[in-house]
Amino acid sequence: MACERDYLLMMLERPGGHITQTAEILGITRESLWKKASFGGGKGGMAGKGV
């Protein structure tokens, strides 16, 4: 979902891009955040977007 990724990107900007801190703020695990945001560069992922 593009909306969810946009929200995650916005949240990542708050603690300076720190995945662990963002996950804590969102109340999810770091792994869940990683999967939801598709950092691995898969289809629709955020790899290479400056995060």
N, CA, C and O atoms as a Maestro MAE file, in Angstrom:
{
 s_m_m2io_version
 :::
 2.0.0
}

f_m_ct {
 s_m_title
 :::
 protein
 m_atom[204] {
  # First column is atom index #
  i_m_mmod_type
  r_m_x_coord
  r_m_y_coord
  r_m_z_coord
  i_m_residue_number
  s_m_chain_name
  s_m_pdb_residue_name
  s_m_pdb_atom_name
  i_m_atomic_number
  :::
  1 25 0.839 -1.189 0.000 1 A "MET " " N  " 7
  2 3 0.000 0.000 0.000 1 A "MET " " CA " 6
  3 2 0.877 1.242 0.000 1 A "MET " " C  " 6
  4 15 1.744 1.404 0.859 1 A "MET " " O  " 8
  5 25 0.652 2.090 -0.940 2 A "ALA " " N  " 7
  6 3 1.438 3.316 -1.047 2 A "ALA " " CA " 6
  7 2 1.198 4.227 0.157 2 A "ALA " " C  " 6
  8 15 2.124 4.882 0.636 2 A "ALA " " O  " 8
  9 25 -0.015 4.267 0.632 3 A "CYS " " N  " 7
  10 3 -0.352 5.120 1.776 3 A "CYS " " CA " 6
  11 2 0.439 4.705 3.013 3 A "CYS " " C  " 6
  12 15 0.983 5.547 3.726 3 A "CYS " " O  " 8
  13 25 0.494 3.400 3.256 4 A "GLU " " N  " 7
  14 3 1.216 2.907 4.416 4 A "GLU " " CA " 6
  15 2 2.709 3.222 4.289 4 A "GLU " " C  " 6
  16 15 3.334 3.641 5.264 4 A "GLU " " O  " 8
  17 25 3.288 3.025 3.093 5 A "ARG " " N  " 7
  18 3 4.702 3.341 2.885 5 A "ARG " " CA " 6
  19 2 4.958 4.833 3.072 5 A "ARG " " C  " 6
  20 15 5.974 5.215 3.653 5 A "ARG " " O  " 8
  21 25 4.065 5.669 2.596 6 A "ASP " " N  " 7
  22 3 4.215 7.117 2.783 6 A "ASP " " CA " 6
  23 2 4.219 7.471 4.268 6 A "ASP " " C  " 6
  24 15 5.013 8.299 4.715 6 A "ASP " " O  " 8
  25 25 3.336 6.842 5.019 7 A "TYR " " N  " 7
  26 3 3.268 7.080 6.465 7 A "TYR " " CA " 6
  27 2 4.554 6.620 7.132 7 A "TYR " " C  " 6
  28 15 5.100 7.326 7.980 7 A "TYR " " O  " 8
  29 25 5.047 5.434 6.752 8 A "LEU " " N  " 7
  30 3 6.281 4.917 7.335 8 A "LEU " " CA " 6
  31 2 7.459 5.821 7.009 8 A "LEU " " C  " 6
  32 15 8.311 6.056 7.866 8 A "LEU " " O  " 8
  33 25 7.520 6.328 5.792 9 A "LEU " " N  " 7
  34 3 8.590 7.262 5.416 9 A "LEU " " CA " 6
  35 2 8.536 8.521 6.271 9 A "LEU " " C  " 6
  36 15 9.562 9.012 6.742 9 A "LEU " " O  " 8
  37 25 7.320 9.038 6.465 10 A "MET " " N  " 7
  38 3 7.155 10.230 7.289 10 A "MET " " CA " 6
  39 2 7.615 9.955 8.716 10 A "MET " " C  " 6
  40 15 8.297 10.781 9.324 10 A "MET " " O  " 8
  41 25 7.241 8.798 9.247 11 A "MET " " N  " 7
  42 3 7.628 8.448 10.608 11 A "MET " " CA " 6
  43 2 9.131 8.240 10.721 11 A "MET " " C  " 6
  44 15 9.723 8.578 11.745 11 A "MET " " O  " 8
  45 25 9.753 7.693 9.693 12 A "LEU " " N  " 7
  46 3 11.198 7.474 9.709 12 A "LEU " " CA " 6
  47 2 11.973 8.789 9.751 12 A "LEU " " C  " 6
  48 15 13.081 8.840 10.285 12 A "LEU " " O  " 8
  49 25 11.402 9.837 9.198 13 A "GLU " " N  " 7
  50 3 12.079 11.135 9.199 13 A "GLU " " CA " 6
  51 2 12.176 11.725 10.599 13 A "GLU " " C  " 6
  52 15 13.120 12.459 10.889 13 A "GLU " " O  " 8
  53 25 11.233 11.423 11.462 14 A "ARG " " N  " 7
  54 3 11.200 12.012 12.805 14 A "ARG " " CA " 6
  55 2 12.427 11.664 13.637 14 A "ARG " " C  " 6
  56 15 13.088 12.573 14.139 14 A "ARG " " O  " 8
  57 25 12.764 10.372 13.804 15 A "PRO " " N  " 7
  58 3 13.959 10.059 14.594 15 A "PRO " " CA " 6
  59 2 15.225 9.999 13.737 15 A "PRO " " C  " 6
  60 15 16.179 9.308 14.094 15 A "PRO " " O  " 8
  61 25 15.239 10.701 12.635 16 A "GLY " " N  " 7
  62 3 16.445 10.759 11.814 16 A "GLY " " CA " 6
  63 2 16.713 9.504 11.010 16 A "GLY " " C  " 6
  64 15 17.863 9.230 10.669 16 A "GLY " " O  " 8
  65 25 15.681 8.733 10.698 17 A "GLY " " N  " 7
  66 3 15.843 7.565 9.863 17 A "GLY " " CA " 6
  67 2 16.233 6.295 10.606 17 A "GLY " " C  " 6
  68 15 16.576 5.291 9.982 17 A "GLY " " O  " 8
  69 25 16.183 6.332 11.924 18 A "HIS " " N  " 7
  70 3 16.549 5.163 12.714 18 A "HIS " " CA " 6
  71 2 15.384 4.179 12.761 18 A "HIS " " C  " 6
  72 15 14.333 4.473 13.331 18 A "HIS " " O  " 8
  73 25 15.582 3.010 12.156 19 A "ILE " " N  " 7
  74 3 14.518 2.025 12.048 19 A "ILE " " CA " 6
  75 2 14.070 1.533 13.415 19 A "ILE " " C  " 6
  76 15 12.870 1.408 13.660 19 A "ILE " " O  " 8
  77 25 15.003 1.254 14.302 20 A "THR " " N  " 7
  78 3 14.650 0.731 15.623 20 A "THR " " CA " 6
  79 2 13.812 1.741 16.403 20 A "THR " " C  " 6
  80 15 12.803 1.378 17.007 20 A "THR " " O  " 8
  81 25 14.226 3.003 16.392 21 A "GLN " " N  " 7
  82 3 13.472 4.030 17.120 21 A "GLN " " CA " 6
  83 2 12.089 4.231 16.500 21 A "GLN " " C  " 6
  84 15 11.108 4.415 17.220 21 A "GLN " " O  " 8
  85 25 12.008 4.198 15.187 22 A "THR " " N  " 7
  86 3 10.718 4.357 14.520 22 A "THR " " CA " 6
  87 2 9.789 3.209 14.884 22 A "THR " " C  " 6
  88 15 8.612 3.431 15.166 22 A "THR " " O  " 8
  89 25 10.303 1.996 14.880 23 A "ALA " " N  " 7
  90 3 9.491 0.829 15.247 23 A "ALA " " CA " 6
  91 2 8.967 0.964 16.665 23 A "ALA " " C  " 6
  92 15 7.810 0.639 16.935 23 A "ALA " " O  " 8
  93 25 9.812 1.443 17.578 24 A "GLU " " N  " 7
  94 3 9.375 1.632 18.966 24 A "GLU " " CA " 6
  95 2 8.262 2.667 19.043 24 A "GLU " " C  " 6
  96 15 7.285 2.474 19.767 24 A "GLU " " O  " 8
  97 25 8.400 3.760 18.306 25 A "ILE " " N  " 7
  98 3 7.361 4.802 18.284 25 A "ILE " " CA " 6
  99 2 6.040 4.230 17.772 25 A "ILE " " C  " 6
  100 15 4.972 4.543 18.299 25 A "ILE " " O  " 8
  101 25 6.122 3.389 16.740 26 A "LEU " " N  " 7
  102 3 4.923 2.811 16.134 26 A "LEU " " CA " 6
  103 2 4.363 1.630 16.926 26 A "LEU " " C  " 6
  104 15 3.239 1.190 16.688 26 A "LEU " " O  " 8
  105 25 5.164 1.120 17.875 27 A "GLY " " N  " 7
  106 3 4.716 -0.005 18.679 27 A "GLY " " CA " 6
  107 2 4.769 -1.335 17.936 27 A "GLY " " C  " 6
  108 15 3.993 -2.245 18.226 27 A "GLY " " O  " 8
  109 25 5.690 -1.446 16.972 28 A "ILE " " N  " 7
  110 3 5.867 -2.687 16.227 28 A "ILE " " CA " 6
  111 2 7.338 -3.084 16.304 28 A "ILE " " C  " 6
  112 15 8.181 -2.292 16.723 28 A "ILE " " O  " 8
  113 25 7.634 -4.304 15.900 29 A "THR " " N  " 7
  114 3 9.024 -4.733 15.909 29 A "THR " " CA " 6
  115 2 9.771 -4.142 14.723 29 A "THR " " C  " 6
  116 15 9.174 -3.751 13.720 29 A "THR " " O  " 8
  117 25 11.076 -4.088 14.860 30 A "ARG " " N  " 7
  118 3 11.936 -3.599 13.780 30 A "ARG " " CA " 6
  119 2 11.731 -4.449 12.525 30 A "ARG " " C  " 6
  120 15 11.702 -3.934 11.407 30 A "ARG " " O  " 8
  121 25 11.590 -5.757 12.730 31 A "GLU " " N  " 7
  122 3 11.396 -6.673 11.616 31 A "GLU " " CA " 6
  123 2 10.076 -6.396 10.896 31 A "GLU " " C  " 6
  124 15 10.007 -6.444 9.668 31 A "GLU " " O  " 8
  125 25 9.029 -6.106 11.674 32 A "SER " " N  " 7
  126 3 7.730 -5.786 11.066 32 A "SER " " CA " 6
  127 2 7.819 -4.513 10.236 32 A "SER " " C  " 6
  128 15 7.280 -4.439 9.132 32 A "SER " " O  " 8
  129 25 8.497 -3.523 10.774 33 A "LEU " " N  " 7
  130 3 8.675 -2.271 10.036 33 A "LEU " " CA " 6
  131 2 9.430 -2.536 8.741 33 A "LEU " " C  " 6
  132 15 9.059 -2.034 7.680 33 A "LEU " " O  " 8
  133 25 10.492 -3.327 8.837 34 A "TRP " " N  " 7
  134 3 11.306 -3.664 7.670 34 A "TRP " " CA " 6
  135 2 10.445 -4.320 6.592 34 A "TRP " " C  " 6
  136 15 10.525 -3.957 5.418 34 A "TRP " " O  " 8
  137 25 9.614 -5.299 7.004 35 A "LYS " " N  " 7
  138 3 8.761 -6.014 6.051 35 A "LYS " " CA " 6
  139 2 7.695 -5.098 5.458 35 A "LYS " " C  " 6
  140 15 7.464 -5.105 4.249 35 A "LYS " " O  " 8
  141 25 7.049 -4.314 6.314 36 A "LYS " " N  " 7
  142 3 5.983 -3.431 5.833 36 A "LYS " " CA " 6
  143 2 6.508 -2.402 4.835 36 A "LYS " " C  " 6
  144 15 5.834 -2.059 3.863 36 A "LYS " " O  " 8
  145 25 7.716 -1.918 5.090 37 A "ALA " " N  " 7
  146 3 8.289 -0.885 4.237 37 A "ALA " " CA " 6
  147 2 9.015 -1.471 3.032 37 A "ALA " " C  " 6
  148 15 9.387 -0.733 2.120 37 A "ALA " " O  " 8
  149 25 9.222 -2.782 3.016 38 A "SER " " N  " 7
  150 3 9.904 -3.459 1.911 38 A "SER " " CA " 6
  151 2 11.267 -2.854 1.629 38 A "SER " " C  " 6
  152 15 11.588 -2.536 0.484 38 A "SER " " O  " 8
  153 25 12.063 -2.695 2.669 39 A "PHE " " N  " 7
  154 3 13.391 -2.112 2.515 39 A "PHE " " CA " 6
  155 2 14.300 -2.953 1.652 39 A "PHE " " C  " 6
  156 15 15.312 -2.454 1.159 39 A "PHE " " O  " 8
  157 25 13.969 -4.212 1.454 40 A "GLY " " N  " 7
  158 3 14.829 -5.102 0.699 40 A "GLY " " CA " 6
  159 2 14.915 -4.770 -0.770 40 A "GLY " " C  " 6
  160 15 15.718 -5.378 -1.478 40 A "GLY " " O  " 8
  161 25 14.135 -3.845 -1.255 41 A "GLY " " N  " 7
  162 3 14.211 -3.431 -2.646 41 A "GLY " " CA " 6
  163 2 13.296 -4.226 -3.560 41 A "GLY " " C  " 6
  164 15 13.406 -4.134 -4.782 41 A "GLY " " O  " 8
  165 25 12.394 -5.005 -2.979 42 A "GLY " " N  " 7
  166 3 11.440 -5.753 -3.784 42 A "GLY " " CA " 6
  167 2 10.470 -4.794 -4.461 42 A "GLY " " C  " 6
  168 15 10.603 -3.576 -4.341 42 A "GLY " " O  " 8
  169 25 9.506 -5.343 -5.164 43 A "LYS " " N  " 7
  170 3 8.522 -4.534 -5.880 43 A "LYS " " CA " 6
  171 2 7.872 -3.540 -4.914 43 A "LYS " " C  " 6
  172 15 7.277 -3.933 -3.911 43 A "LYS " " O  " 8
  173 25 7.989 -2.283 -5.221 44 A "GLY " " N  " 7
  174 3 7.390 -1.245 -4.395 44 A "GLY " " CA " 6
  175 2 8.180 -0.915 -3.156 44 A "GLY " " C  " 6
  176 15 7.693 -0.181 -2.296 44 A "GLY " " O  " 8
  177 25 9.384 -1.432 -3.038 45 A "GLY " " N  " 7
  178 3 10.194 -1.206 -1.847 45 A "GLY " " CA " 6
  179 2 10.763 0.207 -1.802 45 A "GLY " " C  " 6
  180 15 10.621 0.988 -2.744 45 A "GLY " " O  " 8
  181 25 11.411 0.513 -0.680 46 A "MET " " N  " 7
  182 3 11.954 1.842 -0.498 46 A "MET " " CA " 6
  183 2 13.457 1.891 -0.657 46 A "MET " " C  " 6
  184 15 14.065 2.920 -0.362 46 A "MET " " O  " 8
  185 25 14.076 0.820 -1.111 47 A "ALA " " N  " 7
  186 3 15.527 0.816 -1.281 47 A "ALA " " CA " 6
  187 2 15.922 1.913 -2.255 47 A "ALA " " C  " 6
  188 15 15.303 2.078 -3.305 47 A "ALA " " O  " 8
  189 25 16.936 2.644 -1.906 48 A "GLY " " N  " 7
  190 3 17.420 3.705 -2.787 48 A "GLY " " CA " 6
  191 2 16.626 4.986 -2.706 48 A "GLY " " C  " 6
  192 15 16.780 5.860 -3.559 48 A "GLY " " O  " 8
  193 25 15.774 5.121 -1.697 49 A "LYS " " N  " 7
  194 3 14.972 6.344 -1.576 49 A "LYS " " CA " 6
  195 2 15.489 7.240 -0.471 49 A "LYS " " C  " 6
  196 15 14.758 8.082 0.050 49 A "LYS " " O  " 8
  197 25 16.756 7.060 -0.111 50 A "GLY " " N  " 7
  198 3 17.362 7.948 0.853 50 A "GLY " " CA " 6
  199 2 17.031 7.659 2.291 50 A "GLY " " C  " 6
  200 15 17.257 8.502 3.159 50 A "GLY " " O  " 8
  201 25 16.503 6.491 2.563 51 A "VAL " " N  " 7
  202 3 16.159 6.147 3.943 51 A "VAL " " CA " 6
  203 2 17.175 5.173 4.468 51 A "VAL " " C  " 6
  204 15 17.083 4.743 5.618 51 A "VAL " " O  " 8
  :::
 }
 m_bond[203] {
  # First column is bond index #
  i_m_from
  i_m_to
  i_m_order
  :::
  1 1 2 1
  2 2 3 1
  3 3 4 2
  4 3 5 1
  5 5 6 1
  6 6 7 1
  7 7 8 2
  8 7 9 1
  9 9 10 1
  10 10 11 1
  11 11 12 2
  12 11 13 1
  13 13 14 1
  14 14 15 1
  15 15 16 2
  16 15 17 1
  17 17 18 1
  18 18 19 1
  19 19 20 2
  20 19 21 1
  21 21 22 1
  22 22 23 1
  23 23 24 2
  24 23 25 1
  25 25 26 1
  26 26 27 1
  27 27 28 2
  28 27 29 1
  29 29 30 1
  30 30 31 1
  31 31 32 2
  32 31 33 1
  33 33 34 1
  34 34 35 1
  35 35 36 2
  36 35 37 1
  37 37 38 1
  38 38 39 1
  39 39 40 2
  40 39 41 1
  41 41 42 1
  42 42 43 1
  43 43 44 2
  44 43 45 1
  45 45 46 1
  46 46 47 1
  47 47 48 2
  48 47 49 1
  49 49 50 1
  50 50 51 1
  51 51 52 2
  52 51 53 1
  53 53 54 1
  54 54 55 1
  55 55 56 2
  56 55 57 1
  57 57 58 1
  58 58 59 1
  59 59 60 2
  60 59 61 1
  61 61 62 1
  62 62 63 1
  63 63 64 2
  64 63 65 1
  65 65 66 1
  66 66 67 1
  67 67 68 2
  68 67 69 1
  69 69 70 1
  70 70 71 1
  71 71 72 2
  72 71 73 1
  73 73 74 1
  74 74 75 1
  75 75 76 2
  76 75 77 1
  77 77 78 1
  78 78 79 1
  79 79 80 2
  80 79 81 1
  81 81 82 1
  82 82 83 1
  83 83 84 2
  84 83 85 1
  85 85 86 1
  86 86 87 1
  87 87 88 2
  88 87 89 1
  89 89 90 1
  90 90 91 1
  91 91 92 2
  92 91 93 1
  93 93 94 1
  94 94 95 1
  95 95 96 2
  96 95 97 1
  97 97 98 1
  98 98 99 1
  99 99 100 2
  100 99 101 1
  101 101 102 1
  102 102 103 1
  103 103 104 2
  104 103 105 1
  105 105 106 1
  106 106 107 1
  107 107 108 2
  108 107 109 1
  109 109 110 1
  110 110 111 1
  111 111 112 2
  112 111 113 1
  113 113 114 1
  114 114 115 1
  115 115 116 2
  116 115 117 1
  117 117 118 1
  118 118 119 1
  119 119 120 2
  120 119 121 1
  121 121 122 1
  122 122 123 1
  123 123 124 2
  124 123 125 1
  125 125 126 1
  126 126 127 1
  127 127 128 2
  128 127 129 1
  129 129 130 1
  130 130 131 1
  131 131 132 2
  132 131 133 1
  133 133 134 1
  134 134 135 1
  135 135 136 2
  136 135 137 1
  137 137 138 1
  138 138 139 1
  139 139 140 2
  140 139 141 1
  141 141 142 1
  142 142 143 1
  143 143 144 2
  144 143 145 1
  145 145 146 1
  146 146 147 1
  147 147 148 2
  148 147 149 1
  149 149 150 1
  150 150 151 1
  151 151 152 2
  152 151 153 1
  153 153 154 1
  154 154 155 1
  155 155 156 2
  156 155 157 1
  157 157 158 1
  158 158 159 1
  159 159 160 2
  160 159 161 1
  161 161 162 1
  162 162 163 1
  163 163 164 2
  164 163 165 1
  165 165 166 1
  166 166 167 1
  167 167 168 2
  168 167 169 1
  169 169 170 1
  170 170 171 1
  171 171 172 2
  172 171 173 1
  173 173 174 1
  174 174 175 1
  175 175 176 2
  176 175 177 1
  177 177 178 1
  178 178 179 1
  179 179 180 2
  180 179 181 1
  181 181 182 1
  182 182 183 1
  183 183 184 2
  184 183 185 1
  185 185 186 1
  186 186 187 1
  187 187 188 2
  188 187 189 1
  189 189 190 1
  190 190 191 1
  191 191 192 2
  192 191 193 1
  193 193 194 1
  194 194 195 1
  195 195 196 2
  196 195 197 1
  197 197 198 1
  198 198 199 1
  199 199 200 2
  200 199 201 1
  201 201 202 1
  202 202 203 1
  203 203 204 2
  :::
 }
}
